């Protein structure tokens, strides 16, 4: 079984209560962990506690704007596509999807 390549910059859309939010999600893996950022119009959030399990990514981001909140996220990479969910406290689950830049 070949190793799934999760690294890259993904052009993403997150379905939020404030409408669709575009961002660039960057993944830089190192074995079973990864770091990166999710950069959008409201600023850039650093990936914390990023984990890689095959093609599954899990991570946390600490949002400060428009309000302080810890976001827990997970996503699956298939080919050049990424899809997952970001849990945003009382706002519930927000769908994330995107395509890797080539």
C-alpha positions in Angstrom: 0.0 0.0 0.0 1.5 3.3 -1.0 1.6 6.3 1.4 -1.0 8.9 0.8 0.4 12.4 0.0 -1.4 14.9 2.2 1.0 17.8 1.9 0.1 20.8 -0.1 -1.9 24.0 -0.2 -5.7 23.5 -0.6 -8.1 26.1 -1.9 -11.0 25.5 0.6 -14.5 26.6 1.3 -16.0 26.3 4.8 -19.8 26.5 5.2 -20.1 28.8 8.2 -23.1 30.6 9.9 -21.7 33.7 8.3 -21.8 32.2 4.8 -19.2 30.4 2.7 -15.6 31.4 3.9 -12.8 30.9 1.4 -9.3 30.0 2.8 -6.0 28.4 1.9 -5.3 25.4 4.1 -1.6 24.4 4.1 -0.5 21.0 5.3 3.2 20.1 6.0 3.5 16.6 7.3 6.2 14.9 9.3 5.4 11.2 9.7 2.2 11.0 11.9 2.0 14.7 12.6 1.6 17.9 10.6 1.7 21.6 10.9 0.4 24.4 8.7 -2.1 27.3 8.5 -5.6 28.0 7.4 -5.5 31.5 6.0 -8.6 33.5 5.0 -10.2 36.9 4.9 -10.3 37.1 8.8 -6.6 36.2 9.1 -4.5 33.1 9.5 -5.0 30.3 12.0 -2.1 28.0 13.0 -2.7 24.3 13.1 -2.2 22.8 16.6 -1.9 19.2 17.5 -2.0 18.1 13.8 -2.2 14.3 13.3 -1.9 12.2 10.2 -3.4 8.7 10.1 -3.1 7.5 6.5 -5.3 10.0 4.5 -7.1 11.3 7.6 -6.1 14.6 9.2 -7.1 15.9 12.7 -6.2 19.2 14.1 -7.2 22.1 16.4 -7.2 25.9 15.6 -7.5 28.7 18.1 -9.8 31.4 16.5 -9.8 34.9 18.0 -11.9 36.8 15.4 -14.8 37.4 15.3 -14.8 35.7 18.8 -12.4 33.5 20.7 -13.2 29.8 20.0 -11.3 26.5 19.8 -12.0 24.8 16.5 -11.6 21.0 16.3 -11.3 19.7 12.7 -10.9 16.5 10.8 -10.6 15.8 7.1 -9.9 13.1 4.5 -7.6 13.6 1.6 -8.5 11.7 -1.6 -6.3 12.4 -4.5 -6.2 16.2 -4.8 -9.4 16.7 -2.8 -9.9 17.4 0.9 -13.3 17.2 2.7 -14.1 17.3 6.4 -15.7 19.0 9.3 -14.8 21.8 11.6 -16.5 21.7 15.0 -17.1 25.3 16.2 -18.4 25.1 19.7 -22.0 26.2 20.0 -22.2 26.8 16.2 -21.9 23.1 15.6 -20.3 21.4 12.7 -19.2 23.3 9.5 -18.4 21.4 6.3 -14.9 22.0 4.8 -14.0 21.1 1.2 -11.2 22.0 -1.1 -8.8 21.2 -3.9 -5.0 21.0 -3.7 -3.1 23.6 -5.7 -0.9 22.0 -8.4 
